[in-house]
Amino acid sequence: MHGKLSLNGKEDIIKFISEKNIRLLNLCHVPEDGRLKSLSFAVSNDRRVREVLEFGERVDGSSLFSFIDPHKSDIYIMPKLDSAFLNPFSPIPTLNVLCRYLDEDGKPLDVAPENVLSRAEDRLRASTDVTLKALAELEFFMIGKQEAESLFPSVPDKNYHESAPFSRFEQVRNDIMVTLADIGIEMKYGHSEVGKLVEKDGTVLEQHEIEFTPQGLVEMAETVAIAKWVIRNICVRHGVSVSFSPKINLEHAGNGMHIHLCGLKNDKNIVADAEGRLSVEAKEMIGGILKFAPSLAAFGNPTPVSYLRFLARKESPMNISWGVRNRLALIRIPLWWSFKDGEEVADNCKKTFEYRASDASANGYLLLAGLTVAVEHGLKNHEESLKVAEELHLEESGKKRRMKRLPKSCNESASNLKRDRKYYESEGVFPRAVIDMTVKKLRAYKDNDLAQKLREEPQKVEKLMQAYLHYG
């Protein structure tokens, strides 16, 4: 993904730094909060660069992870040498290299989200022969002042695929996409989304979306973190703000981060069967995710504002269900280009299913790790997962069913995670410390009365949304 520079080792990087007169080297990493962090080194000579690339650096783990005891907090960040990309925002020639986290013995740090996800992937592959690819749909609101009365006013919440001049920030989005492409991030497309409102003081809030191409799960989590960093920096360049918050206005659309998944076995997509229909394996994977949905919210919806998106929904799920092309379902089967079956395509993940609950306040690694655990459970417990899928299928004819709702608060998600923790902790995929701290943080919000506050004290809910405008 980030290997557009095709630098595959220390010597390649050292040569590139010399030839391109690189002056700064950034070791970049993504800790618990999901934001891209940087540790910067002035490039003085080849020996120093070689040392940094060989040994990485020691950092304070307790400042990066709530799971780490400050009394024993030193950890390492170690460069991933095939991940280098030029920093597009530094006026000084700067090379960024992504890093992984290692413990005091030089082994993968067990509580680091990337390592949790890698363990989940390894176990899924070992137990089922299946690997997952994912693509994220990243929604965000750009926020800026309208200098004068708009010559082309738009209708609130009717901004889907709108173009300039009705789309105020189209050029900002285009700049974002070109920058992402320049650093090696592949996208399907970008467009204006439904949300659009103009406040009384002239502030314009306009929703946009960028959808990425399918990638391995670790690469997808990296893509989300880097993309948020790029989007924020481009918005600064244009003098506008941006928010990935799942809810910024109670009456208008919220921001989701939908995740499309496809399962591969022997490099063949198993989401569809030989006749081009949804396969048995896909239904097993869907059944697993539906079973785990109440506890998956602990990773995919980690702030109180996440649940406002469910409670005051606009094309967001509320019930634990699945359906074909239904945007109110938790899991949706999108159109598959079935009329093109048999024609050769470069992307073997055209046929996916879409998990619609998560938002960009999530740590992408932990979210995808949780989904992987759920998929594995579904594939290994055939009868149970197929029964769940049948019971929760919206379009199943002739049956009236009572759907279970998604959690209404962080507190409720914490209870669900405690109930399901044995599945996540099985074989050490999720360390006990990660589950303990996730539950603790969710409980600390004390938001079990969120739905009541929404009805009775909307002014407090407005303050809550402001507090999380730039979270994650």
Protein Blocks (a to p, Z undefined) as FASTA:
>chain_A
ZZmnopabfklmmmmmmmnopabdcdddddfkopacddddddfbfklmmmmmmnopaddf
klmpmkbcfklmcccddddfklgccdfkbmbdcdddddddddfkopacfklmklmmmmmm
mmmmmmnopacddddddddddddddfbacfbdcdehilghiacfkbmklmmmmmmmmmmm
mnopacfbdcddfbdcddfkopacdddddddddddfklmmmmmmmmmmmmmmmmmmnopa
cdfbfbfbfkbccddddddddddeehiafkbcfkopacfklmmmmmmmmmmmmmmmmmmm
mcfklmmmmmmgghiafbdcddehiakbfbdcddehlmmgoiacfblclbccddfkbcck
bcfklmmmmmmmmmmmmmmmmmlmmmmmmmmmmklghiacddddddfbfklmmmmmmmmm
mmmmgghlagfklmmmmmmmmmmnopmlmmmmmmmmmmlmmmmmmmmmmgZZ
